[in-house]
Amino acid sequence: MRNLSIVPAAILVLLGAVACGEAPREEIAAAQAAVEEARNAEAGTWAPDELQAAEEAMKAADAELAAQDQKWMKSYDKAAELLARAEEEAARAAEAAAANKEQARQDAEAGIAAADTALQAAEAALQVAPVSKDSKADLELYKGDLATLRTSLQTARDALAAGDYKQAIETASTINEKSTTIAAQLTEARNKQAAARR
């Protein structure tokens, strides 16, 4: 009889230990810190898909933790797996953000250099453009347009210096396109006049 009474007591102790399993606090803290680090690395801007994956994994882990907290027989194995995934996805997001941001910086620098070259070519074409009674007004418009583009180029450089690489790339691309168009139009006008003189 004495042995029989010991067995149920041992079972109760074991069940109590299982039921009172503790949440993986270290894993929770590590995953939360990793997600926050990814956000601080501007993953929302430079690696939004990767950050979303990390945040979704964290939400799933939080939901699993909450579900286990409501149970008498708790098991945090699945939550630990989800937390590990969230930490891994967050690290990937931070890494991708750094790489993408650096690539954007390089693209912005290259775009600004190309825009400057195109703008200089357009300005040079304006200098040698044929001036006539009919073309004078058009040339003044071109001159104004190129002055505006020169100002925009400084805006692109300012954006680059401020780390707004997307804006710098977009502005430089617009300058390049417009400058190239103006240079082509001025060259065409010059060629037409030269042909007319022959």
N, CA and C of each residue as an Amber inpcrd file, in Angstrom:
protein
   594
   0.8360000  -1.2150000   0.0000000   0.0000000   0.0000000   0.0000000
   0.8620000   1.2530000   0.0000000   1.9260000   1.1960000   0.7430000
   2.7960000   2.3630000   0.8220000   3.4280000   2.6670000  -0.5340000
   3.8430000   1.5990000  -1.2490000   4.4520000   1.7840000  -2.5710000
   3.4550000   2.3480000  -3.5760000   2.2270000   1.8930000  -3.4560000
   1.1870000   2.3640000  -4.3670000   0.9150000   3.8470000  -4.1740000
   1.0060000   4.3270000  -2.9520000   0.7380000   5.7420000  -2.6910000
   1.8730000   6.6260000  -3.1810000   3.0810000   6.0410000  -3.2810000
   4.2380000   6.8100000  -3.7480000   4.1430000   7.0780000  -5.2450000
   3.6360000   6.1110000  -6.0280000   3.5730000   6.2380000  -7.4800000
   2.7100000   7.4110000  -7.9270000   1.4610000   7.5230000  -7.4230000
   0.6520000   8.6780000  -7.8370000   1.3110000   9.9970000  -7.4560000
   1.9660000  10.0430000  -6.3420000   2.6280000  11.2830000  -5.9110000
   3.7460000  11.6480000  -6.8820000   4.5090000  10.6670000  -7.3250000
   5.5970000  10.9160000  -8.2710000   5.0460000  11.3970000  -9.6130000
   3.9340000  10.7920000 -10.0110000   3.3020000  11.1980000 -11.2720000
   2.8320000  12.6440000 -11.1880000   2.2540000  13.0160000 -10.0710000
   1.7750000  14.3880000  -9.8990000   2.9210000  15.3890000  -9.9670000
   4.0340000  15.0280000  -9.3650000   5.2090000  15.9080000  -9.3990000
   5.6970000  16.0700000 -10.8410000   5.7600000  14.9470000 -11.5790000
   6.2150000  14.9810000 -12.9730000   5.2820000  15.8050000 -13.8390000
   3.9710000  15.5840000 -13.6670000   2.9860000  16.3310000 -14.4490000
   3.0430000  17.8160000 -14.1300000   3.2690000  18.1020000 -12.8730000
   3.3710000  19.5030000 -12.4590000   4.5500000  20.1780000 -13.1270000
   5.6430000  19.4620000 -13.2390000   6.8420000  20.0200000 -13.8700000
   6.6070000  20.2760000 -15.3580000   5.9130000  19.3060000 -15.9930000
   5.6120000  19.4540000 -17.4140000   4.6300000  20.5960000 -17.6410000
   3.6030000  20.6410000 -16.8010000   2.5600000  21.6490000 -16.9590000
   3.1110000  23.0520000 -16.7400000   4.0910000  23.1580000 -15.9070000
   4.6290000  24.4730000 -15.5710000   5.8860000  24.8000000 -16.3640000
   6.0120000  24.1800000 -17.5400000   7.1720000  24.4780000 -18.3730000
   7.2740000  25.9730000 -18.6340000   8.4750000  26.5070000 -18.5630000
   8.6570000  27.9520000 -18.7060000   8.8850000  28.3500000 -20.1610000
   8.4040000  29.5150000 -20.4880000   8.5880000  30.0440000 -21.8360000
  10.0840000  30.2960000 -22.0910000  10.5390000  30.1080000 -23.3210000
  11.9640000  30.2910000 -23.6380000  12.3320000  31.7810000 -23.6830000
  12.5730000  32.3370000 -22.5190000  12.7830000  33.7850000 -22.4020000
  14.0050000  34.2760000 -23.1780000  15.0830000  33.5230000 -23.1170000
  16.2950000  33.9300000 -23.8310000  16.0630000  33.9610000 -25.3390000
  15.3460000  32.9470000 -25.8380000  15.0450000  32.8810000 -27.2680000
  14.1300000  34.0260000 -27.6900000  13.1700000  34.3550000 -26.8210000
  12.2560000  35.4630000 -27.1080000  13.0410000  36.7700000 -27.2080000
  13.9020000  37.0060000 -26.2330000  14.6960000  38.2360000 -26.2170000
  15.6110000  38.3180000 -27.4370000  16.2220000  37.1990000 -27.8100000
  17.1410000  37.1720000 -28.9510000  16.4020000  37.4700000 -30.2550000
  15.2180000  36.8600000 -30.4160000  14.4380000  37.0820000 -31.6400000
  13.9580000  38.5300000 -31.7230000  13.4730000  39.0610000 -30.6110000
  13.0030000  40.4500000 -30.5890000  14.1470000  41.4130000 -30.9090000
  15.3170000  41.1420000 -30.3370000  16.4780000  42.0060000 -30.5830000
  16.8970000  41.9460000 -32.0480000  16.8320000  40.7640000 -32.6460000
  17.2310000  40.6040000 -34.0500000  16.2790000  41.3550000 -34.9740000
  14.9850000  41.2770000 -34.6930000  13.9950000  41.9910000 -35.5050000
  14.1930000  43.4960000 -35.3780000  14.4470000  43.9540000 -34.1630000
  14.6690000  45.3800000 -33.9360000  15.9450000  45.8550000 -34.6430000
  16.9510000  45.0120000 -34.6310000  18.2040000  45.3480000 -35.3170000
  17.9770000  45.4730000 -36.8250000  17.1570000  44.5910000 -37.3740000
  16.8400000  44.6620000 -38.7980000  16.1090000  45.9570000 -39.1250000
  15.2020000  46.3630000 -38.2550000  14.4880000  47.6250000 -38.4690000
  15.4580000  48.8060000 -38.4130000  16.3720000  48.7650000 -37.4450000
  17.3580000  49.8370000 -37.3130000  18.3080000  49.8950000 -38.5080000
  18.4700000  48.7500000 -39.1750000  19.3120000  48.6920000 -40.3760000
  18.5540000  49.1540000 -41.6160000  17.3540000  49.7120000 -41.4060000
  16.5170000  50.2410000 -42.4890000  16.0640000  49.1510000 -43.4510000
  15.8200000  47.9740000 -42.8820000  15.3350000  46.8740000 -43.7190000
  13.9690000  47.1930000 -44.3120000  13.2010000  48.0220000 -43.6240000
  11.8980000  48.4130000 -44.1620000  12.0200000  49.1290000 -45.4950000
  13.1470000  49.8130000 -45.6890000  13.3890000  50.5360000 -46.9410000
  14.1560000  49.6950000 -47.9480000  15.2030000  49.0090000 -47.4680000
  16.1390000  48.3480000 -48.3750000  15.9380000  46.8460000 -48.5070000
  15.1850000  46.2290000 -47.5920000  14.9040000  44.7860000 -47.6930000
  13.5220000  44.5100000 -47.1030000  12.4750000  45.1210000 -47.6810000
  11.1280000  45.0020000 -47.1000000  10.5800000  43.5790000 -47.0720000
  10.8650000  42.7970000 -48.1040000  10.3490000  41.4280000 -48.1420000
  10.9820000  40.5800000 -47.0390000  12.2840000  40.7300000 -46.8680000
  12.9870000  39.9650000 -45.8360000  12.5130000  40.3730000 -44.4360000
  12.2980000  41.6740000 -44.2430000  11.8190000  42.1420000 -42.9390000
  10.4100000  41.6270000 -42.6700000   9.5860000  41.6210000 -43.7000000
   8.2200000  41.1100000 -43.5320000   8.2370000  39.6430000 -43.1140000
   9.1380000  38.8630000 -43.7010000   9.2470000  37.4480000 -43.3440000
   9.6320000  37.2940000 -41.8740000  10.5540000  38.1420000 -41.4160000
  10.9880000  38.0900000 -40.0190000   9.8510000  38.4870000 -39.0840000
   9.1210000  39.5250000 -39.4430000   8.0190000  39.9950000 -38.5920000
   6.8800000  38.9860000 -38.5510000   6.6230000  38.3330000 -39.6750000
   5.5750000  37.3130000 -39.6930000   5.9580000  36.1150000 -38.8390000
   7.2350000  35.7360000 -38.8910000   7.7030000  34.6310000 -38.0440000
   7.5940000  35.0070000 -36.5730000   7.8880000  36.2580000 -36.2610000
   7.7920000  36.7210000 -34.8760000   6.3460000  36.7310000 -34.4060000
   5.4410000  37.1530000 -35.2880000   4.0160000  37.1440000 -34.9360000
   3.5200000  35.7280000 -34.6870000   3.9790000  34.8010000 -35.5320000
   3.5930000  33.4010000 -35.3590000   4.1200000  32.8620000 -34.0370000
   5.3480000  33.2500000 -33.6860000   5.9280000  32.8060000 -32.4100000
   5.1440000  33.3860000 -31.2440000   4.7890000  34.6620000 -31.3470000
   4.0120000  35.3020000 -30.2860000   2.6580000  34.6140000 -30.1030000
   2.0300000  34.2710000 -31.2290000   0.7320000  33.5950000 -31.1620000
   0.8610000  32.2300000 -30.5120000   1.9350000  31.5090000 -30.8480000
   2.1610000  30.1880000 -30.2570000   2.4550000  30.3050000 -28.7650000
   3.2360000  31.2960000 -28.3920000   3.5250000  31.5160000 -26.9650000
   2.2450000  31.8220000 -26.1990000   1.4070000  32.6640000 -26.7770000
   0.1450000  33.0160000 -26.1210000  -0.7630000  31.7940000 -25.9910000
  -0.7660000  30.9630000 -27.0310000  -1.6010000  29.7550000 -27.0010000
  -1.1270000  28.7990000 -25.9030000   0.1770000  28.6420000 -25.7760000
   0.7200000  27.7420000 -24.7460000   0.4930000  28.2880000 -23.3370000
   0.5200000  29.6010000 -23.2100000   0.3010000  30.2150000 -21.8950000
  -1.0950000  29.9000000 -21.3600000  -2.0390000  29.6340000 -22.2740000
  -3.4170000  29.3380000 -21.8710000  -3.6160000  27.8690000 -21.5060000
  -2.6140000  27.0640000 -21.8090000  -2.7590000  25.6200000 -21.5720000
  -2.1860000  25.2230000 -20.2090000  -2.7620000  24.1400000 -19.6700000
  -2.2130000  23.5960000 -18.4250000  -0.9760000  22.7650000 -18.7340000
  -1.0540000  21.9530000 -19.8100000   0.0930000  21.1580000 -20.2560000
   0.8290000  21.9750000 -21.3250000   1.8430000  22.6900000 -20.9240000
   2.5290000  23.6020000 -21.8440000   3.7000000  22.9160000 -22.5540000
   3.8620000  23.2600000 -23.8100000   5.0210000  22.8080000 -24.5860000
   5.4530000  23.9530000 -25.4910000   6.6840000  24.3960000 -25.3000000
   7.1750000  25.5560000 -26.0460000   8.1290000  25.1700000 -27.1720000
   8.0990000  23.9100000 -27.5710000   9.0010000  23.4610000 -28.6360000
   8.7210000  24.1840000 -29.9540000   7.4490000  24.2460000 -30.3330000
   7.0850000  24.9060000 -31.5840000   7.4090000  26.3930000 -31.5180000
   7.1450000  27.0020000 -30.3670000   7.4410000  28.4260000 -30.1980000
   8.9350000  28.6770000 -30.3540000   9.7400000  27.7800000 -29.7990000
  11.1950000  27.9310000 -29.9000000  11.6420000  27.8420000 -31.3550000
  11.0200000  26.9520000 -32.1210000  11.3500000  26.8370000 -33.5460000
  10.9860000  28.1250000 -34.2970000   9.8140000  28.6600000 -33.9890000
   9.3700000  29.8910000 -34.6480000  10.2500000  31.0790000 -34.2670000
  10.6770000  31.1170000 -33.0250000  11.5680000  32.1880000 -32.5810000
  12.9190000  32.1020000 -33.2890000  13.4080000  30.8710000 -33.4410000
  14.6800000  30.6790000 -34.1480000  14.5520000  31.1290000 -35.5990000
  13.4040000  30.8190000 -36.2020000  13.1710000  31.2290000 -37.5870000
  13.1010000  32.7510000 -37.6840000  12.4170000  33.3900000 -36.7260000
  12.3110000  34.8430000 -36.7240000  13.6880000  35.4880000 -36.5990000
  14.5120000  34.9310000 -35.7320000  15.8650000  35.4700000 -35.5510000
  16.6850000  35.3090000 -36.8350000  16.5420000  34.1620000 -37.4680000
  17.2720000  33.8960000 -38.7130000  16.8070000  34.8220000 -39.8350000
  15.4910000  34.9850000 -39.9600000  14.9480000  35.8570000 -41.0010000
  15.3510000  37.3190000 -40.7560000  15.3920000  37.7110000 -39.4960000
  15.7740000  39.0810000 -39.1600000  17.2360000  39.3390000 -39.5060000
  18.0790000  38.3640000 -39.2320000  19.5000000  38.5040000 -39.5770000
  19.6650000  38.6120000 -41.0920000  18.8790000  37.8180000 -41.8230000
  18.9250000  37.8720000 -43.2850000  18.4520000  39.2440000 -43.7790000
  17.4340000  39.7860000 -43.1290000  16.9100000  41.0980000 -43.5230000
  17.9450000  42.1970000 -43.2990000  18.6220000  42.1430000 -42.1540000
  19.6460000  43.1520000 -41.8520000  20.7950000  43.0770000 -42.8510000
  21.1790000  41.8590000 -43.1820000  22.2750000  41.6670000 -44.1450000
  21.8780000  42.1580000 -45.5360000  20.6650000  41.8150000 -45.9550000
  20.1850000  42.2370000 -47.2740000  20.0400000  43.7500000 -47.3360000
  19.5720000  44.3640000 -46.2430000  19.4130000  45.8120000 -46.2110000
  20.7560000  46.5120000 -46.4020000  21.7730000  46.0190000 -45.7190000
  23.1060000  46.6230000 -45.8350000  23.6340000  46.4950000 -47.2640000
  23.4650000  45.3200000 -47.8430000  23.9580000  45.0870000 -49.2130000
  23.1960000  45.9340000 -50.2310000  21.8730000  45.9680000 -50.0920000
  21.0490000  46.7300000 -51.0390000  21.2930000  48.2340000 -50.9250000
  21.5020000  48.6940000 -49.6990000  21.7640000  50.1150000 -49.4950000
  23.0950000  50.5180000 -50.1330000  24.1050000  49.6820000 -49.9640000
  25.4040000  49.9600000 -50.5590000  25.3240000  49.9510000 -52.0760000
  24.5660000  49.0110000 -52.6290000  24.3980000  48.9580000 -54.0780000
  23.6850000  50.2090000 -54.5860000  22.6910000  50.6620000 -53.8290000
  21.9620000  51.8710000 -54.2100000  22.8820000  53.0880000 -54.1660000
  23.7750000  53.1330000 -53.1820000  24.7250000  54.2410000 -53.1000000
  25.6150000  54.2760000 -54.3460000  26.1040000  53.1190000 -54.7250000
  26.9550000  53.0310000 -55.9100000  26.1770000  53.4060000 -57.1770000
  24.9250000  52.9430000 -57.2560000  24.0840000  53.2690000 -58.4130000
  23.8090000  54.7750000 -58.4750000  23.6070000  55.3800000 -57.3030000
  23.3430000  56.8190000 -57.2670000  24.5720000  57.5950000 -57.7310000
  25.7400000  57.1920000 -57.2760000  26.9750000  57.8620000 -57.6970000
  27.1730000  57.7450000 -59.2140000  26.9520000  56.5420000 -59.7310000
  27.1010000  56.3190000 -61.1700000  26.0540000  57.1010000 -61.9500000
  24.8390000  57.1460000 -61.4470000  23.7630000  57.8630000 -62.1190000
  24.0290000  59.3590000 -62.1740000  24.5480000  59.8980000 -61.0930000
  24.8600000  61.3260000 -61.0520000  26.0020000  61.6500000 -62.0100000
  27.0020000  60.7890000 -62.0440000  28.1140000  61.0050000 -62.9770000
  27.6320000  60.9770000 -64.4260000  26.7580000  60.0270000 -64.7400000
  26.2190000  59.9210000 -66.0950000  25.3470000  61.1400000 -66.4300000
  24.5680000  61.5960000 -65.4560000  23.7120000  62.7630000 -65.6680000
  24.5550000  64.0070000 -65.9100000  25.6340000  64.1410000 -65.1630000
  26.5270000  65.2900000 -65.3340000  27.1500000  65.2900000 -66.7320000
  27.5670000  64.1050000 -67.1780000  28.1550000  63.9840000 -68.5200000
  27.1320000  64.3610000 -69.5970000  25.9170000  63.8610000 -69.4540000
  24.8600000  64.1590000 -70.4320000  24.5190000  65.6480000 -70.4250000
  24.4960000  66.2310000 -69.2250000  24.1710000  67.6540000 -69.1110000
  25.2730000  68.5120000 -69.7320000  26.5140000  68.1490000 -69.5090000
  27.6230000  68.8870000 -70.1170000  27.5580000  68.8050000 -71.6520000
  27.1880000  67.6360000 -72.1570000  27.0660000  67.4710000 -73.6080000
  25.9600000  68.3670000 -74.1540000  24.8590000  68.4670000 -73.4400000
  23.7510000  69.3190000 -73.8740000  24.1580000  70.7890000 -73.8220000
  24.8700000  71.1630000 -72.7680000  25.3320000  72.5480000 -72.6380000
  26.3200000  72.8990000 -73.7650000  27.1740000  71.9320000 -74.0990000
  28.1350000  72.1530000 -75.1940000  27.3980000  72.2890000 -76.5220000
  26.3560000  71.4810000 -76.7090000  25.5720000  71.5540000 -77.9500000
  24.8610000  72.8950000 -78.0570000  24.4360000  73.4440000 -76.9350000
  23.7630000  74.7420000 -76.9440000  24.7430000  75.8540000 -77.3530000
  25.9840000  75.7050000 -76.9150000  26.9950000  76.7290000 -77.2160000
  27.2500000  76.8630000 -78.7190000  27.1350000  75.7680000 -79.4240000
  27.4270000  75.7920000 -80.8730000  26.1580000  75.7250000 -81.7120000
  25.0090000  75.8440000 -81.0620000  23.7440000  75.7850000 -81.8040000
  23.6080000  77.0100000 -82.7080000  23.0870000  76.8110000 -83.9010000
  22.9210000  77.9430000 -84.8360000  21.8640000  78.9160000 -84.3320000
  22.2170000  80.1790000 -84.3180000  21.2850000  81.2120000 -83.8590000
  20.7090000  81.9370000 -85.0690000  19.4060000  81.9810000 -85.0940000
  18.7160000  82.6970000 -86.1740000  17.4980000  83.3890000 -85.5890000
  16.8340000  84.1400000 -86.4190000  15.6300000  84.8410000 -85.9700000
  14.5740000  83.8470000 -85.4790000  14.4800000  82.7340000 -86.1890000
  13.4700000  81.7270000 -85.8420000  13.8790000  80.8700000 -84.6430000
  15.1710000  80.6670000 -84.4500000  15.6220000  79.7400000 -83.4070000
  15.9490000  80.4120000 -82.0820000  16.0390000  81.7330000 -82.0960000
  16.4810000  82.4400000 -80.8870000  15.5980000  82.1430000 -79.6710000
  14.3050000  82.1780000 -79.8610000  13.3740000  81.9320000 -78.7490000
  13.5240000  80.5090000 -78.2340000  13.6700000  79.5550000 -79.1580000
  13.8280000  78.1480000 -78.7530000  15.1200000  77.9510000 -77.9650000
  16.1670000  78.6180000 -78.4030000  17.4520000  78.4780000 -77.7240000
  17.3990000  79.0410000 -76.3050000  16.6290000  80.1000000 -76.1380000
  16.4630000  80.6590000 -74.7910000  15.7300000  79.6810000 -73.8830000
  14.7530000  78.9840000 -74.4660000  14.0310000  77.9630000 -73.6910000
  14.9580000  76.8240000 -73.2990000  15.7780000  76.3980000 -74.2560000
  16.7420000  75.3400000 -73.9570000  17.7010000  75.7790000 -72.8500000
  18.1350000  77.0170000 -72.9340000  19.0580000  77.5490000 -71.9380000
  18.4270000  77.4950000 -70.5480000  17.1640000  77.8870000 -70.4610000
  16.4520000  77.8340000 -69.1840000  16.2950000  76.4070000 -68.6770000
  15.9710000  75.5060000 -69.6220000  15.8110000  74.0960000 -69.2410000
  17.1090000  73.5220000 -68.6850000  18.2070000  73.8410000 -69.3290000
  19.5030000  73.3110000 -68.8900000  19.9210000  73.9040000 -67.5510000
  19.5790000  75.1550000 -67.3180000  19.8740000  75.7690000 -66.0210000
  19.0890000  75.0660000 -64.9100000  17.8350000  74.7310000 -65.2190000
  17.0050000  74.0020000 -64.2520000  17.5830000  72.6180000 -63.9800000
  18.0350000  71.9570000 -65.0340000  18.6170000  70.6230000 -64.8760000
  19.9160000  70.6890000 -64.0710000  20.6840000  71.7600000 -64.2470000
  21.9150000  71.9300000 -63.4740000  21.5920000  72.0640000 -61.9870000
  20.5170000  72.7820000 -61.6800000  20.0640000  72.9050000 -60.2900000
  19.5920000  71.5530000 -59.7590000  18.8890000  70.8180000 -60.6060000
  18.4050000  69.4900000 -60.2130000  19.5610000  68.5390000 -59.9420000
  20.6450000  68.7100000 -60.6760000  21.8170000  67.8610000 -60.4610000
  22.3870000  68.0840000 -59.0660000  22.3910000  69.3250000 -58.6180000
  22.8500000  69.6090000 -57.2580000  21.8950000  68.9930000 -56.2410000
  20.6130000  69.0010000 -56.5700000  19.6220000  68.3680000 -55.6900000
  19.9100000  66.8740000 -55.5680000  20.2710000  66.2510000 -56.6770000
  20.6110000  64.8270000 -56.6710000  21.8550000  64.5800000 -55.8080000
  22.8240000  65.4690000 -55.9210000  24.0440000  65.3310000 -55.1130000
  23.7370000  65.4990000 -53.6200000  22.8520000  66.4230000 -53.3200000
  22.4470000  66.6280000 -51.9240000  21.7340000  65.3970000 -51.3780000
  20.8950000  64.7980000 -52.2160000  20.1840000  63.5800000 -51.8070000
  21.1690000  62.4460000 -51.5530000  22.1770000  62.3420000 -52.4000000
  23.2160000  61.3250000 -52.2190000  23.9360000  61.5380000 -50.8940000
  24.3120000  62.7720000 -50.6130000  25.0190000  63.0770000 -49.3710000
  24.1580000  62.7880000 -48.1400000  22.8410000  62.9490000 -48.2960000
  21.9210000  62.7190000 -47.1770000  21.5340000  61.2530000 -47.0240000
  22.0180000  60.4110000 -47.9470000  21.6850000  58.9870000 -47.8610000
  20.3560000  58.6260000 -48.5080000  19.7440000  59.5970000 -49.1870000
  18.4810000  59.3260000 -49.8880000  18.8250000  58.8600000 -51.3040000
  19.3140000  57.6280000 -51.3750000  19.8530000  57.1250000 -52.6410000
  18.7760000  56.9290000 -53.7030000  17.5950000  56.5360000 -53.2920000
  16.5220000  56.3220000 -54.2580000  16.1510000  57.6330000 -54.9510000
  16.0680000  58.7000000 -54.1790000  15.7470000  60.0020000 -54.7590000
  16.8740000  60.4730000 -55.6670000  18.1110000  60.2450000 -55.2450000
  19.2660000  60.6410000 -56.0550000  19.2550000  59.9150000 -57.4000000
  18.9600000  58.6260000 -57.3740000  18.9250000  57.8310000 -58.6080000
  17.8120000  58.3190000 -59.5310000  16.6470000  58.5500000 -58.9610000
  15.4970000  58.9900000 -59.7570000  15.7580000  60.3540000 -60.3970000
  16.2960000  61.2810000 -59.6120000  16.5750000  62.6230000 -60.1210000
  17.6490000  62.5890000 -61.2020000  18.7040000  61.8300000 -60.9570000
  19.7930000  61.7210000 -61.9340000  19.3010000  61.1120000 -63.2420000
  18.4360000  60.1280000 -63.1430000  17.8930000  59.4860000 -64.3400000
  17.0840000  60.4710000 -65.1760000  16.2850000  61.2950000 -64.5060000
  15.4810000  62.3000000 -65.2040000  16.3760000  63.3210000 -65.9020000
  17.4130000  63.7680000 -65.1990000  18.3590000  64.7330000 -65.7760000
  19.0320000  64.1420000 -67.0080000  19.4730000  62.9080000 -66.8830000
  20.1550000  62.2290000 -67.9920000  19.2500000  62.1580000 -69.2160000
  18.0180000  61.7390000 -68.9930000  17.0590000  61.5790000 -70.1000000
  16.7650000  62.9190000 -70.7850000  16.4870000  63.9540000 -70.0020000
  16.1510000  65.2550000 -70.5740000  17.3580000  65.8980000 -71.2630000
  18.5230000  65.7560000 -70.6470000  19.7330000  66.3350000 -71.2470000
  20.0510000  65.6750000 -72.5770000  19.9010000  64.3620000 -72.6140000
  20.1700000  63.6260000 -73.8500000  19.2070000  64.0490000 -74.9570000
  17.9440000  64.2500000 -74.5880000  16.9440000  64.6840000 -75.5660000
  17.2690000  66.0730000 -76.1030000  17.6210000  66.9850000 -75.2210000
  17.9540000  68.3540000 -75.6410000  19.1830000  68.3620000 -76.5490000
  20.2080000  67.5990000 -76.1520000  21.4270000  67.5370000 -76.9680000
  21.1140000  67.0070000 -78.3620000  20.2670000  65.9880000 -78.4300000
  19.9030000  65.4130000 -79.7280000  19.1450000  66.4200000 -80.5840000
  18.2390000  67.1780000 -79.9660000  17.4660000  68.1740000 -80.7050000
  18.3600000  69.3050000 -81.2190000  19.2950000  69.7270000 -80.3870000
  20.2080000  70.7900000 -80.7970000  21.1440000  70.3240000 -81.9150000
  21.6000000  69.1160000 -81.8130000  22.4710000  68.5570000 -82.8460000
  21.7200000  68.4190000 -84.1660000  20.4790000  67.9830000 -84.0760000
  19.6580000  67.8380000 -85.2800000  19.4560000  69.1960000 -85.9660000
  19.1890000  70.2320000 -85.1540000  18.9850000  71.5680000 -85.7120000
  20.2590000  72.0690000 -86.3850000  21.3800000  71.7960000 -85.7710000
  22.6630000  72.2180000 -86.3470000  22.9340000  71.4990000 -87.6700000
  22.6480000  70.2060000 -87.6860000  22.8620000  69.4230000 -88.9120000
  21.9470000  69.8890000 -90.0410000  20.7300000  70.2530000 -89.6960000
  19.7970000  70.7290000 -90.7200000  20.2780000  72.0420000 -91.3180000
  20.7670000  72.9240000 -90.4660000  21.2610000  74.2000000 -90.9800000
  22.4930000  74.0010000 -91.8740000  23.3650000  73.0890000 -91.4280000
  24.5760000  72.8110000 -92.2250000  24.1960000  72.2400000 -93.5780000
  23.1850000  71.3770000 -93.6040000  22.7460000  70.7710000 -94.8690000
  22.0980000  71.8140000 -95.7730000  21.4120000  72.7740000 -95.1700000
  20.7380000  73.8000000 -95.9560000  21.7260000  74.7410000 -96.6180000
  22.8840000  74.8960000 -96.0280000  23.8990000  75.7900000 -96.5720000
  24.6650000  75.1830000 -97.7430000  24.5650000  73.8840000 -97.8720000
  25.3320000  73.2090000 -98.9440000  24.6920000  73.4710000-100.3160000
